[in-house]
Amino acid sequence: MSQPCLPPSFSLSPATAKSGASITVAADDASCNPRYGENAQIQVEVYDGSGAKVLETLAPTNDAGAFSVSLDLPTDAVPARA
C-alpha cells in the first residue's frame, strides 16, 4: 500500500501586512505526485482578527499542487496574527 500524498505546505508573504495591503499565498509542488489534474483549484480563505471571513477565492493549482494567488486585504479588516 502506498503512502498518502498530502498537499504541499503553503506560505504567506509578506509575513506582516496591514489592512488594505496585498498578500500572496503560495505553495511549491508536493514532494509526491498527487495528480490533481489540469483543472485543479485551491480554495483560499482569509479571516481577520475578529474571526470574520474577509476574503474567499478559488485559484488554479497545477497537477502537483503548486499555486500562487495575490489578494488585497480589505481596509476594514481587523488586525490579527497569521
C-alpha positions as CSV (number, residue, x, y, z in Angstrom):
1,M,0.0,0.0,0.0
2,S,1.4,3.4,-0.9
3,Q,1.7,6.3,1.5
4,P,-0.9,9.1,1.2
5,C,0.2,12.1,-0.9
6,L,-0.5,15.2,1.2
7,P,-0.9,18.7,-0.3
8,P,2.2,20.9,-0.2
9,S,2.7,23.3,2.7
10,F,1.8,26.9,1.8
11,S,3.4,30.2,2.6
12,L,2.1,33.7,3.2
13,S,4.0,36.8,2.2
14,P,4.7,39.4,3.4
15,A,4.9,38.0,6.9
16,T,3.3,41.2,8.2
17,A,0.6,43.1,6.3
18,K,-1.8,45.9,7.3
19,S,-5.4,46.3,6.3
20,G,-5.6,47.3,2.6
21,A,-2.3,45.7,1.8
22,S,-1.7,42.9,-0.8
23,I,-0.7,39.4,0.4
24,T,0.4,36.4,-1.6
25,V,-0.5,32.8,-0.6
26,A,1.7,30.2,-2.5
27,A,2.9,26.6,-2.4
28,D,5.5,24.7,-4.3
29,D,4.9,21.3,-5.9
30,A,4.2,18.5,-3.5
31,S,7.1,16.1,-2.8
32,C,4.9,13.3,-4.1
33,N,2.7,13.1,-7.1
34,P,-0.9,13.9,-6.0
35,R,-2.1,14.1,-9.6
36,Y,-4.7,16.8,-9.1
37,G,-5.3,17.2,-12.8
38,E,-5.2,20.1,-15.2
39,N,-8.4,21.8,-13.9
40,A,-7.5,21.6,-10.2
41,Q,-8.2,24.6,-7.9
42,I,-7.4,25.5,-4.4
43,Q,-9.8,27.4,-2.1
44,V,-8.2,30.3,-0.1
45,E,-10.0,31.8,2.8
46,V,-8.7,34.7,4.9
47,Y,-10.1,35.6,8.3
48,D,-9.5,38.8,10.3
49,G,-8.7,39.2,14.0
50,S,-12.4,39.1,14.8
51,G,-12.8,35.7,13.2
52,A,-14.8,37.1,10.2
53,K,-14.1,35.7,6.8
54,V,-12.9,38.7,4.8
55,L,-11.7,37.0,1.6
56,E,-12.6,33.8,-0.2
57,T,-11.4,32.8,-3.7
58,L,-10.6,29.9,-5.9
59,A,-7.2,29.8,-7.6
60,P,-5.8,27.4,-10.1
61,T,-3.2,24.8,-9.0
62,N,-1.0,22.6,-11.1
63,D,-1.1,18.8,-11.2
64,A,1.5,18.7,-8.3
65,G,-0.3,21.2,-6.1
66,A,1.8,24.4,-6.7
67,F,-0.1,27.7,-6.8
68,S,0.3,31.4,-6.1
69,V,-2.5,33.8,-5.6
70,S,-2.3,37.5,-4.6
71,L,-5.1,39.1,-2.6
72,D,-5.9,42.6,-1.4
73,L,-6.9,42.7,2.2
74,P,-10.0,44.8,2.9
75,T,-9.3,48.2,4.5
76,D,-11.7,47.4,7.4
77,A,-10.1,44.0,8.3
78,V,-9.4,43.7,12.0
79,P,-5.7,43.1,12.6
80,A,-4.5,39.6,13.6
81,R,-1.5,37.3,13.6
82,A,-1.3,34.9,10.6
